[in-house]
């Protein structure tokens, strides 16, 4: 182990540059320092941070592992490694790293405990996570972002009143914390008072507000105005929030169209046949996919109320596997049969950590996986695939007024939204042609109109017998992480079905981008 006896001036200068996000200044300083002393663990850690900021996660992990190998007691480097692993959805590995940090080694272990809580929450170990958040708040009750995190978790497990109280406590401490305001709005059940609206407007007027706080406040004020029937004011706030978010998360519609073209070219009857013979034959996964805000959480909740099905969460594993395939999606066609089997087994092994029961089937509800249906058919030929679909205007507007924590880049512009929906429909239509009957489509409006018939058809496609509990899905106490968490804890209703109608005058760009997909939708909105 080598520990530098002092701070090299280049390290100090690089740290200051990193603080100013001047990465081009910091990088040559760190390279020079490490050339002179390749064992300087402080420089290695800082270089790892730089790599992570520019998206080189594998390099960042390698550097941090080198730092803790050289200096096992280097708490900051091990904590950075744990955070990197957690963000990469390897929370079990993150917990293992955190377990190697002794309580007396950290100057202030509140941040480590908070990260530990977040990792337990990601793994579905909610009671452990809540206990850790409570422990931090007992020591530091004036920590608004910890109250915010606790509120998210309380909402997830269905303790809504306590979640609201946690969000309100965060706002007492930080009235301009936009995410807390949006979190209240995102429950869909909270109605803001006139005092709340005034407080949000005052926060929005502050000159020191971050862009993130600003867009959260716009989305929350949009919800407040919508609840009051002030459609024009609500749309103005939604549009402002979306415009701000789009600046920080740019979207290239043409790139998605090219990806869909590639997926269609790769998804041949030959690939489907090879998958049937060579892919992993486990029937465990039920993929629920489609557009966000199309009813996928409702479908998930219905299925998770069956005695043979476990609900997990939105799992990133299929997308991660796709990113590792050379020249994806066209590269699918070049994969040998053995690779198809290996990738299917890899998916099952990676998702095993999310399964908390012995139920034979589990749900992977990730709407964006529609783009990867050809991959799923090739590597998991016995998996069940459910496409949750909703009228494009209702679905499009619902996305436009929704702020996503992890970002859905297409959702911040109405024209991009329409193009995204068109590409989604185009790929799914191709899948129906090359693999007829493999995807079961749940039309959201039909599910609202004749719930039992649609639930019976859904279960039959999954090879499951009907169970009355699937109709009483709202009584299921399971944790729900998504924006629809409170909606699926109520019986079937139409409360949000026609929310887009007052905003129709502003939906022209969405309609134009949808084109004939709009008129071809199988069910008209209820009020049209």
VEXDREN-2710 file (C-alpha; in Angstrom, 1 decimal):
% VEXDREN-2710
k/r/px/py/pz
1/UNK/0.0/0.0/0.0
2/UNK/1.3/3.4/-0.9
3/UNK/-0.2/6.6/0.6
4/UNK/1.2/9.9/-0.6
5/UNK/2.7/11.9/2.2
6/UNK/1.3/15.2/1.0
7/UNK/-1.1/16.7/-1.6
8/UNK/0.7/17.3/-4.9
9/UNK/-0.1/20.8/-6.2
10/UNK/-1.4/19.2/-9.4
11/UNK/-3.9/17.2/-7.4
12/UNK/-5.2/20.4/-5.7
13/UNK/-5.5/22.1/-9.1
14/UNK/-7.2/19.1/-10.7
15/UNK/-9.7/19.0/-7.8
16/UNK/-10.5/22.6/-8.2
17/UNK/-11.0/22.1/-11.9
18/UNK/-13.3/19.2/-11.3
19/UNK/-15.3/21.3/-8.9
20/UNK/-15.8/23.8/-11.8
21/UNK/-16.6/20.9/-14.1
22/UNK/-13.5/21.9/-16.2
23/UNK/-12.7/18.3/-17.1
24/UNK/-10.4/19.2/-20.0
25/UNK/-8.2/21.0/-17.4
26/UNK/-8.3/18.3/-14.8
27/UNK/-7.5/15.3/-17.1
28/UNK/-4.0/16.2/-18.2
29/UNK/-3.1/17.2/-14.6
30/UNK/-4.1/13.8/-13.3
31/UNK/-2.4/11.9/-16.2
32/UNK/0.8/13.8/-15.4
33/UNK/0.6/13.1/-11.7
34/UNK/-0.2/9.4/-12.2
35/UNK/2.7/9.1/-14.7
36/UNK/5.0/10.3/-12.0
37/UNK/3.4/8.3/-9.2
38/UNK/1.0/5.5/-10.4
39/UNK/0.3/4.6/-6.7
40/UNK/-1.3/8.0/-5.7
41/UNK/-4.7/6.7/-4.6
42/UNK/-6.1/10.2/-4.2
43/UNK/-5.3/10.9/-7.9
44/UNK/-6.7/7.5/-8.9
45/UNK/-9.9/8.2/-7.2
46/UNK/-10.3/11.7/-8.8
47/UNK/-9.5/10.2/-12.2
48/UNK/-12.3/7.6/-11.6
49/UNK/-14.7/10.4/-10.9
50/UNK/-13.7/12.1/-14.1
51/UNK/-14.2/8.9/-16.0
52/UNK/-17.7/8.4/-14.5
53/UNK/-18.7/12.0/-15.4
54/UNK/-18.0/11.4/-19.1
55/UNK/-19.8/8.0/-19.1
56/UNK/-16.8/5.7/-18.9
57/UNK/-18.3/3.6/-16.1
58/UNK/-16.1/0.6/-16.7
59/UNK/-12.9/2.7/-16.5
60/UNK/-14.2/4.4/-13.3
61/UNK/-14.9/1.0/-11.7
62/UNK/-11.5/-0.3/-12.7
63/UNK/-9.8/2.7/-11.2
64/UNK/-11.7/2.7/-7.9
65/UNK/-11.0/-1.0/-7.5
66/UNK/-7.3/-0.2/-8.0
67/UNK/-7.5/2.5/-5.3
68/UNK/-9.1/0.2/-2.7
69/UNK/-6.7/-2.5/-3.6
70/UNK/-3.8/-0.2/-2.9
71/UNK/-5.4/1.4/0.2
72/UNK/-8.2/-0.9/1.6
73/UNK/-9.0/1.7/4.3
74/UNK/-9.5/4.5/1.8
75/UNK/-13.2/5.1/2.7
76/UNK/-13.9/7.8/0.1
77/UNK/-12.8/5.5/-2.8
78/UNK/-14.7/2.5/-1.5
79/UNK/-17.8/4.7/-1.0
80/UNK/-17.4/6.0/-4.6
81/UNK/-17.2/2.4/-5.8
82/UNK/-20.3/1.4/-3.9
83/UNK/-22.2/4.4/-5.4
84/UNK/-21.1/3.5/-8.9
85/UNK/-22.2/-0.1/-8.4
86/UNK/-25.6/1.0/-7.0
87/UNK/-26.2/3.3/-10.0
88/UNK/-25.3/0.4/-12.3
89/UNK/-28.1/-1.6/-10.7
90/UNK/-25.6/-3.8/-8.9
91/UNK/-26.9/-2.9/-5.5
92/UNK/-26.0/-6.2/-3.9
93/UNK/-22.3/-5.6/-4.8
94/UNK/-22.6/-2.0/-3.5
95/UNK/-23.8/-3.4/-0.1
96/UNK/-20.9/-5.7/0.0
97/UNK/-18.4/-2.8/-0.5
98/UNK/-20.2/-0.7/2.2
99/UNK/-20.0/-3.7/4.6
100/UNK/-16.2/-3.4/4.5
101/UNK/-16.2/0.1/5.9
102/UNK/-16.1/0.1/9.7
103/UNK/-18.3/2.7/11.4
104/UNK/-15.4/4.4/13.0
105/UNK/-13.5/4.8/9.7
106/UNK/-15.8/7.5/8.3
107/UNK/-15.7/11.1/9.5
108/UNK/-19.5/11.2/9.0
109/UNK/-21.2/8.0/8.0
110/UNK/-24.6/9.5/7.4
111/UNK/-23.9/9.6/3.6
112/UNK/-22.8/6.0/3.7
113/UNK/-25.9/5.0/5.7
114/UNK/-28.1/6.8/3.2
115/UNK/-26.4/5.0/0.3
116/UNK/-26.9/1.7/2.1
117/UNK/-30.6/2.5/2.5
118/UNK/-31.0/3.3/-1.2
119/UNK/-29.3/0.0/-2.1
120/UNK/-31.6/-2.0/0.2
121/UNK/-34.5/-0.2/-1.4
122/UNK/-33.4/-1.0/-4.9
123/UNK/-33.2/-4.7/-3.9
124/UNK/-36.8/-4.6/-2.5
125/UNK/-35.6/-4.8/1.1
126/UNK/-37.8/-2.0/2.1
127/UNK/-38.0/-2.5/5.9
128/UNK/-34.2/-2.5/6.1
129/UNK/-34.1/0.7/4.0
130/UNK/-36.7/2.5/6.1
131/UNK/-34.9/1.6/9.3
132/UNK/-31.6/3.1/7.9
133/UNK/-33.3/6.3/6.8
134/UNK/-34.9/6.6/10.3
135/UNK/-31.5/6.1/11.8
136/UNK/-30.0/9.0/9.7
137/UNK/-32.9/11.3/10.4
138/UNK/-32.6/10.7/14.1
139/UNK/-29.0/12.0/14.0
140/UNK/-29.6/14.7/11.3
141/UNK/-33.3/15.7/11.4
142/UNK/-32.6/18.9/9.3
143/UNK/-31.6/16.9/6.1
144/UNK/-34.3/17.7/3.5
145/UNK/-33.0/15.3/0.9
146/UNK/-33.0/12.4/3.3
147/UNK/-36.7/13.2/4.2
148/UNK/-37.3/13.2/0.4
149/UNK/-35.7/9.8/0.0
150/UNK/-37.7/8.4/2.9
151/UNK/-40.9/9.9/1.4
152/UNK/-40.2/8.0/-1.9
153/UNK/-39.8/4.7/-0.1
154/UNK/-42.9/5.2/2.1
155/UNK/-44.9/6.0/-1.0
156/UNK/-43.5/2.8/-2.6
157/UNK/-44.7/0.6/0.2
158/UNK/-48.1/2.2/0.3
159/UNK/-47.7/4.3/3.5
160/UNK/-49.0/7.3/1.7
161/UNK/-49.8/9.6/4.6
162/UNK/-46.4/9.1/6.1
163/UNK/-44.8/9.7/2.7
164/UNK/-46.7/13.0/2.3
165/UNK/-45.6/14.0/5.8
166/UNK/-42.0/13.2/4.9
167/UNK/-42.2/15.3/1.7
168/UNK/-43.8/18.2/3.6
169/UNK/-41.0/18.0/6.2
170/UNK/-38.5/18.3/3.4
171/UNK/-40.3/21.4/2.2
172/UNK/-40.4/22.9/5.6
173/UNK/-36.6/22.7/5.6
174/UNK/-36.1/23.6/1.9
175/UNK/-39.1/25.4/0.4
176/UNK/-37.5/25.6/-3.0
177/UNK/-36.8/21.9/-3.3
178/UNK/-38.7/21.3/-6.5
179/UNK/-38.5/17.5/-6.4
180/UNK/-40.5/17.4/-3.1
181/UNK/-43.2/19.6/-4.7
182/UNK/-43.3/17.3/-7.8
183/UNK/-43.3/14.2/-5.6
184/UNK/-46.5/15.4/-3.9
185/UNK/-48.0/16.2/-7.3
186/UNK/-46.9/12.8/-8.7
187/UNK/-48.9/11.0/-6.1
188/UNK/-51.9/12.0/-8.3
189/UNK/-54.1/12.1/-5.1
190/UNK/-52.8/15.4/-3.5
191/UNK/-54.6/18.6/-4.2
192/UNK/-52.5/21.6/-3.6
193/UNK/-53.9/24.5/-1.5
194/UNK/-53.8/28.1/-2.5
195/UNK/-51.0/28.5/0.0
196/UNK/-49.1/25.7/-1.7
197/UNK/-49.5/27.3/-5.1
198/UNK/-48.2/30.6/-3.7
199/UNK/-45.2/28.9/-2.1
200/UNK/-44.3/27.2/-5.4
201/UNK/-44.7/30.4/-7.4
202/UNK/-42.5/32.2/-4.9
203/UNK/-39.8/29.5/-5.1
204/UNK/-40.0/29.7/-8.9
205/UNK/-39.3/33.4/-8.8
206/UNK/-36.0/32.9/-6.9
207/UNK/-32.9/33.8/-8.9
208/UNK/-30.8/31.1/-7.2
209/UNK/-33.0/28.2/-8.1
210/UNK/-31.3/25.3/-9.9
211/UNK/-32.5/24.2/-13.3
212/UNK/-33.6/20.9/-11.7
213/UNK/-35.7/22.6/-9.0
214/UNK/-37.2/24.9/-11.7
215/UNK/-38.4/22.1/-14.0
216/UNK/-39.8/20.2/-11.0
217/UNK/-41.7/23.2/-9.9
218/UNK/-43.1/23.8/-13.4
219/UNK/-44.5/20.3/-13.5
220/UNK/-45.9/20.5/-10.0
221/UNK/-47.6/23.9/-10.8
222/UNK/-49.0/22.4/-14.0
223/UNK/-50.7/19.7/-11.9
224/UNK/-52.0/22.3/-9.5
225/UNK/-53.5/24.4/-12.3
226/UNK/-54.9/21.4/-14.0
227/UNK/-56.7/20.3/-10.9
228/UNK/-58.3/23.8/-10.8
229/UNK/-59.5/23.5/-14.4
230/UNK/-57.1/26.2/-15.6
231/UNK/-56.0/24.3/-18.7
232/UNK/-54.1/27.2/-20.4
233/UNK/-52.1/28.0/-17.3
234/UNK/-51.4/24.3/-16.7
235/UNK/-50.2/23.7/-20.2
236/UNK/-47.9/26.8/-20.0
237/UNK/-46.2/25.3/-17.0
238/UNK/-46.0/21.8/-18.5
239/UNK/-44.5/23.3/-21.7
240/UNK/-42.0/25.3/-19.7
241/UNK/-40.9/22.3/-17.6
242/UNK/-40.6/20.1/-20.6
243/UNK/-38.5/22.7/-22.5
244/UNK/-36.1/23.0/-19.6
245/UNK/-35.8/19.3/-19.2
246/UNK/-35.2/18.8/-22.9
247/UNK/-32.2/21.2/-22.8
248/UNK/-30.6/18.8/-20.3
249/UNK/-31.7/15.6/-22.0
250/UNK/-31.7/16.1/-25.7
251/UNK/-33.5/13.6/-27.9
252/UNK/-32.8/12.5/-31.4
253/UNK/-35.9/11.0/-32.9
254/UNK/-34.1/10.0/-36.1
255/UNK/-31.7/7.9/-34.1
256/UNK/-34.6/5.9/-32.6
257/UNK/-36.2/5.5/-36.1
258/UNK/-32.9/4.0/-37.3
259/UNK/-32.8/1.6/-34.3
260/UNK/-36.3/0.4/-35.1
261/UNK/-35.3/0.0/-38.8
262/UNK/-32.4/-2.2/-37.6
263/UNK/-34.6/-4.2/-35.2
264/UNK/-37.1/-4.9/-38.0
265/UNK/-34.3/-6.0/-40.3
266/UNK/-32.9/-8.3/-37.7
267/UNK/-36.2/-9.8/-36.6
268/UNK/-36.7/-12.3/-39.4
269/UNK/-38.6/-15.6/-39.2
270/UNK/-35.2/-17.2/-39.2
271/UNK/-34.1/-15.4/-36.1
272/UNK/-37.3/-16.3/-34.3
273/UNK/-36.9/-20.0/-35.3
274/UNK/-33.3/-20.0/-34.1
275/UNK/-34.4/-18.5/-30.8
276/UNK/-37.1/-21.2/-30.3
277/UNK/-34.4/-23.9/-30.7
278/UNK/-31.4/-22.3/-29.1
279/UNK/-32.6/-19.7/-26.5
280/UNK/-33.0/-20.4/-22.8
281/UNK/-36.3/-22.3/-22.5
282/UNK/-37.1/-21.1/-19.0
283/UNK/-40.8/-19.8/-18.9
284/UNK/-40.2/-17.6/-15.8
285/UNK/-40.3/-14.0/-17.1
286/UNK/-43.5/-12.1/-18.0
287/UNK/-42.4/-9.0/-19.9
288/UNK/-44.9/-6.1/-19.6
289/UNK/-43.9/-3.4/-22.1
290/UNK/-45.2/-0.6/-24.3
291/UNK/-45.4/3.2/-24.0
292/UNK/-45.0/4.7/-20.6
293/UNK/-48.3/5.9/-19.1
294/UNK/-50.2/3.3/-21.1
295/UNK/-51.4/1.1/-18.2
296/UNK/-48.4/-1.2/-17.8
297/UNK/-48.4/-0.7/-14.0
298/UNK/-52.1/-1.7/-13.9
299/UNK/-51.4/-4.9/-15.9
300/UNK/-48.4/-5.6/-13.6
301/UNK/-50.5/-5.2/-10.5
302/UNK/-53.2/-7.5/-11.9
303/UNK/-50.7/-10.2/-12.7
304/UNK/-48.8/-9.8/-9.4
305/UNK/-52.1/-10.5/-7.6
306/UNK/-52.0/-14.1/-9.0
307/UNK/-50.7/-16.8/-6.7
308/UNK/-48.1/-18.0/-9.2
309/UNK/-46.7/-14.6/-10.2
310/UNK/-44.2/-12.4/-8.4
311/UNK/-44.1/-8.7/-9.2
312/UNK/-40.6/-7.3/-9.1
313/UNK/-39.9/-3.8/-10.5
314/UNK/-38.7/-2.0/-13.7
315/UNK/-35.6/-4.1/-14.4
316/UNK/-32.8/-2.7/-16.6
317/UNK/-31.3/-6.1/-17.5
318/UNK/-32.6/-6.5/-21.1
319/UNK/-31.4/-3.1/-22.1
320/UNK/-28.0/-3.8/-20.5
321/UNK/-27.7/-7.0/-22.4
322/UNK/-28.7/-5.2/-25.6
323/UNK/-26.0/-2.6/-25.2
324/UNK/-23.3/-5.3/-24.9
325/UNK/-24.2/-6.9/-28.3
326/UNK/-21.9/-5.5/-31.1
327/UNK/-23.8/-3.5/-33.8
328/UNK/-27.1/-3.9/-32.0
329/UNK/-29.8/-4.3/-33.1
330/UNK/-28.6/-5.5/-36.5
331/UNK/-26.0/-7.5/-34.7
332/UNK/-28.7/-9.8/-33.4
333/UNK/-28.6/-11.7/-36.6
334/UNK/-24.9/-12.5/-36.3
335/UNK/-25.1/-14.0/-32.8
336/UNK/-24.4/-17.8/-32.8
337/UNK/-26.9/-20.2/-31.3
338/UNK/-24.7/-20.6/-28.2
339/UNK/-24.8/-16.9/-27.6
340/UNK/-28.6/-16.8/-27.6
341/UNK/-28.7/-19.5/-24.9
342/UNK/-25.9/-17.8/-22.9
343/UNK/-27.6/-14.4/-23.0
344/UNK/-31.0/-15.9/-21.9
345/UNK/-29.2/-17.6/-18.9
346/UNK/-27.4/-14.4/-18.1
347/UNK/-30.7/-12.5/-17.9
348/UNK/-32.2/-15.1/-15.6
349/UNK/-29.1/-15.1/-13.4
350/UNK/-29.0/-11.3/-13.2
351/UNK/-32.7/-10.9/-12.3
352/UNK/-32.6/-13.6/-9.6
353/UNK/-31.6/-11.1/-7.0
354/UNK/-34.9/-9.3/-7.5
355/UNK/-37.0/-12.4/-6.7
356/UNK/-38.1/-12.5/-3.1
357/UNK/-40.5/-15.5/-3.3
358/UNK/-40.7/-19.0/-4.7
359/UNK/-43.5/-18.2/-7.2
360/UNK/-42.6/-19.8/-10.5
361/UNK/-43.2/-16.7/-12.7
362/UNK/-42.0/-13.1/-12.3
363/UNK/-42.8/-9.8/-14.0
364/UNK/-40.3/-7.6/-15.7
365/UNK/-42.3/-4.4/-16.2
366/UNK/-40.1/-2.0/-18.3
367/UNK/-42.1/-0.1/-20.9
368/UNK/-39.1/0.7/-23.0
369/UNK/-38.3/-3.0/-23.6
370/UNK/-40.7/-2.8/-26.6
371/UNK/-37.6/-1.9/-28.6
372/UNK/-36.0/-5.2/-27.5
373/UNK/-38.8/-7.6/-28.2
374/UNK/-36.8/-9.3/-31.0
375/UNK/-34.0/-9.9/-28.5
376/UNK/-36.4/-11.3/-26.0
377/UNK/-37.8/-13.7/-28.6
378/UNK/-34.3/-14.8/-29.5
379/UNK/-32.9/-15.5/-26.1
380/UNK/-36.0/-16.3/-24.0
381/UNK/-38.4/-18.0/-26.4
382/UNK/-40.7/-19.3/-23.7
383/UNK/-41.1/-15.9/-22.0
384/UNK/-44.5/-14.2/-22.0
385/UNK/-44.7/-10.8/-23.6
386/UNK/-47.5/-8.3/-22.9
387/UNK/-47.9/-5.1/-24.8
388/UNK/-49.9/-2.5/-22.8
389/UNK/-51.4/0.0/-25.3
390/UNK/-53.4/3.2/-24.8
391/UNK/-54.9/5.8/-27.1
392/UNK/-52.1/7.9/-28.5
393/UNK/-53.6/11.3/-27.5
394/UNK/-54.4/10.2/-24.0
395/UNK/-51.0/8.4/-23.7
396/UNK/-49.1/11.3/-25.3
397/UNK/-50.5/14.0/-23.1
398/UNK/-50.0/11.8/-20.0
399/UNK/-46.3/11.6/-20.8
400/UNK/-46.1/15.3/-21.6
401/UNK/-47.3/16.2/-18.1
402/UNK/-45.1/13.6/-16.4
403/UNK/-41.6/14.2/-15.2
404/UNK/-39.5/11.0/-15.1
405/UNK/-36.8/10.8/-12.5
406/UNK/-34.5/8.8/-14.9
407/UNK/-35.6/10.6/-18.0
408/UNK/-37.7/9.6/-21.0
409/UNK/-36.1/11.8/-23.6
410/UNK/-38.9/11.5/-26.1
411/UNK/-41.5/12.8/-23.7
412/UNK/-40.4/16.4/-23.5
413/UNK/-41.6/17.4/-26.9
414/UNK/-45.0/16.6/-28.4
415/UNK/-43.7/16.0/-31.9
416/UNK/-41.0/13.7/-30.5
417/UNK/-43.7/11.9/-28.6
418/UNK/-45.7/11.2/-31.7
419/UNK/-42.7/10.0/-33.6
420/UNK/-41.8/7.7/-30.7
421/UNK/-45.3/6.2/-30.6
422/UNK/-45.2/5.7/-34.4
423/UNK/-41.9/3.8/-34.2
424/UNK/-43.2/1.7/-31.3
425/UNK/-46.4/0.7/-33.2
426/UNK/-44.3/0.0/-36.4
427/UNK/-42.0/-2.4/-34.6
428/UNK/-44.8/-4.2/-32.7
429/UNK/-46.7/-4.6/-36.0
430/UNK/-43.6/-6.3/-37.5
431/UNK/-43.3/-8.6/-34.6
432/UNK/-46.9/-9.6/-35.0
433/UNK/-46.1/-10.6/-38.6
434/UNK/-43.0/-12.6/-37.9
435/UNK/-44.0/-14.1/-34.6
436/UNK/-47.9/-14.2/-34.7
437/UNK/-49.5/-14.8/-31.3
438/UNK/-46.3/-14.3/-29.3
439/UNK/-47.3/-10.9/-28.0
440/UNK/-50.6/-10.4/-26.2
441/UNK/-51.9/-6.8/-26.4
442/UNK/-53.9/-5.2/-23.6
443/UNK/-55.9/-2.2/-24.9
444/UNK/-56.2/0.1/-21.9
445/UNK/-59.7/1.4/-22.8
446/UNK/-61.0/-2.2/-23.3
447/UNK/-59.6/-3.1/-19.9
448/UNK/-61.5/-0.2/-18.3
449/UNK/-64.7/-1.1/-20.1
450/UNK/-64.8/-4.9/-19.5
451/UNK/-62.2/-5.7/-16.9
452/UNK/-63.0/-9.3/-16.1
453/UNK/-63.1/-10.4/-19.8
454/UNK/-59.7/-8.7/-20.4
455/UNK/-58.2/-10.1/-17.2
456/UNK/-59.3/-13.6/-18.2
457/UNK/-57.8/-13.2/-21.6
458/UNK/-54.5/-11.9/-20.1
459/UNK/-54.2/-14.8/-17.7
460/UNK/-55.0/-17.3/-20.4
461/UNK/-52.2/-16.0/-22.5
462/UNK/-49.9/-16.4/-19.6
463/UNK/-51.0/-20.0/-19.2
464/UNK/-52.6/-19.2/-15.8
465/UNK/-56.0/-20.1/-14.4
466/UNK/-58.3/-17.3/-13.4
467/UNK/-58.1/-16.2/-9.8
468/UNK/-60.6/-13.7/-8.3
469/UNK/-57.8/-11.9/-6.6
470/UNK/-56.6/-10.5/-9.9
471/UNK/-59.8/-8.4/-10.0
472/UNK/-59.2/-7.2/-6.5
473/UNK/-55.6/-6.1/-7.5
474/UNK/-56.1/-2.8/-5.5
475/UNK/-56.0/-4.7/-2.2
476/UNK/-52.5/-6.2/-3.0
477/UNK/-50.1/-4.7/-0.5
478/UNK/-47.0/-5.2/-2.7
479/UNK/-44.6/-2.3/-3.1
480/UNK/-45.0/-0.3/-6.3
481/UNK/-42.2/2.1/-7.4
482/UNK/-43.8/3.8/-10.5
483/UNK/-45.8/7.0/-10.9
484/UNK/-49.0/5.0/-11.0
485/UNK/-48.4/3.6/-7.4
486/UNK/-51.4/5.2/-5.9
487/UNK/-53.7/4.7/-8.9
488/UNK/-53.3/0.9/-8.8
489/UNK/-54.2/0.9/-5.1
490/UNK/-57.7/1.9/-6.1
491/UNK/-60.4/-0.1/-8.0
492/UNK/-60.6/0.3/-11.8
493/UNK/-61.7/3.9/-12.6
494/UNK/-61.8/6.4/-15.4
495/UNK/-60.4/9.3/-13.4
496/UNK/-57.5/10.0/-15.8
497/UNK/-58.9/8.6/-19.0
498/UNK/-60.1/11.9/-20.5
499/UNK/-57.5/14.2/-18.9
500/UNK/-56.1/15.1/-22.3
501/UNK/-59.4/16.6/-23.6
502/UNK/-59.1/20.1/-22.1
503/UNK/-55.6/20.3/-23.6
504/UNK/-56.6/19.2/-27.2
505/UNK/-56.1/22.8/-28.6
506/UNK/-52.4/22.5/-27.9
507/UNK/-51.9/18.9/-29.1
508/UNK/-51.5/19.8/-32.8
509/UNK/-47.8/18.8/-33.0
510/UNK/-48.6/15.4/-31.4
511/UNK/-51.4/14.7/-33.9
512/UNK/-49.3/15.7/-36.8
513/UNK/-46.4/13.4/-35.8
514/UNK/-48.8/10.5/-35.1
515/UNK/-50.4/10.7/-38.6
516/UNK/-52.4/7.6/-39.6
517/UNK/-51.4/5.8/-36.3
518/UNK/-54.0/8.1/-34.6
519/UNK/-56.9/7.0/-36.9
520/UNK/-55.8/3.3/-36.9
521/UNK/-56.0/3.0/-33.1
522/UNK/-58.6/0.2/-32.4
523/UNK/-60.6/2.0/-29.7
524/UNK/-61.7/5.6/-29.7
525/UNK/-61.3/7.6/-26.5
526/UNK/-64.4/7.4/-24.3
527/UNK/-65.4/11.0/-24.7
528/UNK/-64.9/11.3/-28.5
END
